[in-house]
């Protein structure tokens, strides 16, 4: 499964929409995504499962690059 992670780069800063970054991750569950990203200093705002037409839309983006956690 592919998840889209919306995050701020610094956990200590107040979240600002304009500074939100996105990351695409291949994992078996949201829990696995959170576990593997816990060592990064990210303030994770939202993790969304991508499937169907939403996944196809994101794949058309020039910034679409999937990280594998395995």
N, C-alpha and C positions, 0 to 999 in steps of 0.2 A: 504494500500500500504506500501511497505517496501522500505526505503531509506538508502543508504550507505553514511555516512558523513565522509569526510576526513578532518582532522583538526590538528592544532598544539595546544599543551596544554597551551601555554602562548601567549596571544595576542600581547605582547610587543616585543617578539623575532622575528627575521627574519626567515621566513619559510625555513626549511632544509628538503629535501626529507627523509633523514634517521630518522628524528624525527616525521614524519607524523603518526598519529594514525587514526584508523577507528572505527566507531560506527554505528550500525544498529538500525534504528528507525522505528517504525510503526506509520504512520500518514496519514492524508488524502491529504496533499499537502506539497510542499517544503516550502511554506510560514509558515505553521504550525510548521514544524521542526525548522526553523530559530527562530520563536517566542519563542518556548519552550527552546531553547538552548541559548538564548540571555543573561541569567543570569550567565551562566558559562563563564569563562574567556578563551574561545576557539577562535582561529583564524581559522575560517571555510574556507577551501580552495575550497571545491567542495561538492555538494550534488547531488547524482545520484539515480534515480528511478531504482529499481531492479525488473525485471520481466522476465518471460520465462526461457530460458536456463541459462541466467546470474544469476538469482536468485537461480536456482538449483545448479549452480557451487558454489556460495557463501555459500549456506546451507551445502555443504559438508565440508567446512572449520571447523577446530576445534575451531576457535575463533568466530564462528557465534552465537551471542546472541542478540536477539531483545529486545530493550527497547520500552515500550509502553508509549505514552505521555498522555494518558487519565487519 
